[in-house]
């Protein structure tokens, strides 16, 4: 007798709902980011001889931009930070970042190189 059967014996009137709240919560997180009219600027620089990619120009809430930074870092498996309303990603990942942002519905403009 498994756990489901034991629970049915204890609570015969209870109906099991098939909707999972976690699935709905995760779907909501993807659409929570505020979209904007102006494009996000994706530029390339070298600092201390090492390449970095900088994303600037997001006009939404700072928390949304931090969520976006974390998501980009995990998808690309790279390090980075969020400073002064810009996302700094270690390495030259402009093309990959631009495809990820375009898939999310952002307008992206490539600057530098």
Buried (B, 14 or more C-beta within 10 A) or exposed (E): EEEEEEEEEEEEEEEEEEEEEEEEEEEEEEEEBEEEEEBBBBBBEEEEEEBBBBBBBBEEEEEBBEBBBEBBBEEBEBEBEBEEEBBBBBBBBBEBBBEBBEEBEBEBEBEEE
